[in-house]
């Protein structure tokens, strides 16, 4: 029983890390920057140089990749990459752990 719980926690952690990695790669590809510079603390405007149009296009790509919905109000609330990742985690938990679309 404890082994099953441990496995579930490890899987959830691995999924979260996998999603973080996928989000970082998608951001780096979209903004044409090195993925090493994309962290949870990276500010979209000041650190990554993303203007409003860049962020809208990025959110469309994330919606397509992760099969989630991001509103214009959400986009304005995302100051740092961690804000986006938290939003994705909440949506994935709400719909039962959606996986990235291949």
C-alpha positions in Angstrom: 0.0 0.0 0.0 2.7 2.5 1.0 4.6 1.5 -2.2 1.6 2.4 -4.4 1.4 5.8 -2.7 5.1 6.4 -3.1 4.9 5.5 -6.7 2.0 7.9 -7.2 3.9 10.8 -5.6 7.0 10.0 -7.7 4.9 10.0 -10.8 3.3 13.3 -10.0 6.6 14.8 -9.3 8.1 13.5 -12.5 5.1 14.8 -14.5 5.4 18.2 -12.9 9.2 18.3 -13.7 8.4 17.0 -17.3 5.8 19.8 -17.8 8.2 22.4 -16.4 10.9 21.2 -18.8 8.4 21.2 -21.7 7.2 24.7 -20.9 10.8 26.0 -20.6 11.7 24.5 -24.0 8.6 25.9 -25.7 9.3 29.4 -24.3 12.9 29.2 -25.3 12.0 28.1 -28.8 9.2 30.6 -29.2 11.3 33.6 -28.0 14.5 32.3 -29.6 16.6 32.3 -26.3 18.7 29.6 -24.6 16.5 27.4 -22.3 19.1 27.8 -19.5 17.8 31.4 -19.1 14.2 30.3 -18.7 13.5 29.7 -15.0 10.4 29.9 -12.8 11.6 33.3 -11.7 12.2 34.7 -15.3 10.1 37.8 -15.9 8.5 37.6 -19.4 9.2 41.2 -20.2 12.3 42.2 -18.3 14.2 38.9 -18.4 13.0 37.3 -21.6 12.2 40.4 -23.7 8.7 39.2 -24.6 6.3 42.0 -25.6 2.5 41.6 -25.4 2.3 40.0 -28.9 5.1 37.6 -28.1 3.2 36.5 -25.0 -0.1 36.1 -26.8 1.6 33.9 -29.5 3.4 31.9 -26.8 0.1 31.3 -24.9 -1.5 30.1 -28.1 1.3 27.6 -28.6 1.0 26.5 -24.9 -2.8 26.1 -25.3 -2.2 23.9 -28.4 0.6 21.9 -26.8 -1.0 21.3 -23.4 -4.6 21.3 -24.4 -5.5 24.0 -21.9 -7.3 27.4 -22.1 -5.6 30.6 -21.3 -7.7 33.8 -21.3 -6.4 37.3 -22.1 -6.9 38.2 -18.4 -4.7 35.2 -17.5 -2.0 36.4 -19.9 -1.9 39.8 -18.2 -1.6 38.1 -14.8 1.5 36.1 -15.9 4.5 38.2 -14.8 7.0 35.4 -14.4 7.3 31.9 -15.9 6.3 30.4 -12.5 2.9 32.1 -12.8 2.3 30.3 -16.0 3.5 27.0 -14.7 1.2 27.3 -11.6 -1.7 28.1 -13.9 -1.0 25.0 -16.0 -0.7 22.9 -12.9 -4.1 24.1 -11.6 -5.7 23.4 -14.9 -4.1 20.0 -15.3 -5.3 19.0 -11.7 -8.8 20.3 -12.5 -9.1 18.1 -15.5 -7.5 15.1 -14.1 -3.8 15.5 -15.1 -3.9 16.3 -18.8 -0.7 15.4 -20.6 1.0 17.4 -23.3 -0.5 16.7 -26.8 2.1 14.9 -29.0 
